[in-house]
Amino acid sequence: MIERIEEVTQAVLRRTYLVKAAILKPARDCKHSASIARCFNGLPVPLFGPEHEDQDIIGFHWRHYHLDWRFAPTQAFSAARSLYWDEQPGIEKAMVLTEEDIIRIEEVEMQMRRHATAFPIKKGNWPERLEAAYLHRKLKPGMVCPHKGARLSSCKVENGCVTCPLHGLRWDTTTGSLSPVYPTPTP
């Protein structure tokens, strides 16, 4: 039986999982996600975490999903990286899907092709504000990020920490405490 990625405690490369995926409208019909639609060229787009908005700290008020790049086909991953690589390495992680560009969401069998990479997105000062807001919070039971409720148990643990692929919060898996990446801003 194939496991759902949300129920896995440590995902394994090249193993097949049931993954939540979006079926997108054709690129020409997408309002906000045309570049993603072109990268995936009709293939299901793997999703990570719940649909949410980020008005509170990040200032992004559209409801959206984040992509789960661990399951993206190589050609889609390469195409996405090439779109913005000159601007900022790793910025493909900032690519999100808005609900109006999605035809439907379904579970799809997908092979894990890569571990999630580090979270290098640094546009504005929202990462520091986000860390400051969650500095005294803890991971929820089941390794759930307290920010937007993403289940992190299938993510790779490095140096005792797991990084949330949604917004880059890094958590100590032993204590459940935030392990800040940025210096704490002074008021």
Buried (B, 14 or more C-beta within 10 A) or exposed (E): EEBEBBEBEEBEEEEEBBBBBBBBBEBEEBEBBBBBBBBBEEBBBBBBBEBBEBEEBBEBEBBBBBBBBBBBBEEBBBBBBEBBEEEEEBBBBBBBBBBEBBEEBEBBEBEBBBEBBEBEBBEEEBBBBBBBBBEEBEBEEEBBBBBBEBBBBBBBBEEEBBBBBBBBBBBBBEEBBBBBBBEEEEE
